[in-house]
Amino acid sequence: MLTMLPDSRKSLEEMFADLDTDSSGNISKVELEYAMKLKYGKPLKSSAIDKMMKEADADSDGEISLE
């Protein structure tokens, strides 16, 4: 596991909270799709979202966790 400086951890937690729109503590595929649409102004291909999810979903539960 990576060790982060306190300020870096706080920034990461704030960014995560912005993406976690339902405050579940996880980022779902729908939340990631929405965030990417806002960032790029149009939806990304489903395959791109799937790849992001696969790379970031450390425990393979279908959602991105901060821990």
VMD Tcl script that draws the C-alpha trace (Angstrom):
set ca {
  {0.00 0.00 0.00}
  {1.21 3.49 -0.78}
  {1.94 5.90 2.03}
  {0.53 9.35 1.41}
  {1.26 12.70 2.96}
  {-1.65 14.04 5.04}
  {-2.44 16.83 2.54}
  {-2.37 14.39 -0.37}
  {-4.71 12.03 1.46}
  {-7.11 14.88 2.24}
  {-7.15 15.98 -1.41}
  {-7.79 12.42 -2.55}
  {-10.64 12.05 -0.05}
  {-12.19 15.32 -1.25}
  {-11.99 14.26 -4.91}
  {-13.42 10.87 -4.04}
  {-16.32 12.47 -2.15}
  {-17.09 14.65 -5.19}
  {-17.41 11.54 -7.36}
  {-19.34 9.56 -4.75}
  {-22.62 11.40 -5.39}
  {-24.77 9.05 -3.30}
  {-22.34 9.14 -0.33}
  {-22.14 5.35 -0.25}
  {-18.40 5.35 0.35}
  {-17.82 3.83 -3.09}
  {-17.85 5.05 -6.67}
  {-20.19 3.06 -8.89}
  {-19.93 2.69 -12.64}
  {-22.84 5.12 -13.03}
  {-21.08 7.72 -10.87}
  {-17.85 7.30 -12.86}
  {-19.75 7.61 -16.16}
  {-21.40 10.80 -14.93}
  {-18.10 12.29 -13.73}
  {-16.37 11.54 -17.03}
  {-19.29 13.04 -18.97}
  {-18.96 16.24 -16.93}
  {-15.20 16.34 -17.41}
  {-15.16 15.67 -21.15}
  {-18.52 17.16 -22.12}
  {-19.77 13.92 -23.64}
  {-20.14 10.30 -22.56}
  {-17.11 8.05 -22.86}
  {-17.39 4.69 -24.56}
  {-18.61 1.95 -22.28}
  {-15.38 0.03 -22.93}
  {-13.34 2.97 -21.59}
  {-15.46 3.14 -18.42}
  {-15.22 -0.63 -18.01}
  {-11.42 -0.45 -18.28}
  {-11.24 2.33 -15.67}
  {-13.47 0.38 -13.32}
  {-11.45 -2.81 -13.74}
  {-8.18 -1.00 -13.04}
  {-9.50 0.88 -9.99}
  {-11.73 -1.81 -8.44}
  {-9.16 -3.45 -6.17}
  {-11.54 -5.94 -4.52}
  {-13.60 -6.75 -7.66}
  {-16.92 -5.83 -6.05}
  {-18.00 -3.67 -8.98}
  {-17.28 -0.37 -7.25}
  {-14.24 1.79 -6.57}
  {-13.33 2.06 -2.91}
  {-11.04 4.66 -1.37}
  {-9.30 2.09 0.80}
}
mol new
graphics top color blue
foreach p $ca { graphics top sphere $p radius 0.5 }
foreach p [lrange $ca 0 end-1] q [lrange $ca 1 end] { graphics top cylinder $p $q radius 0.2 }
display resetview
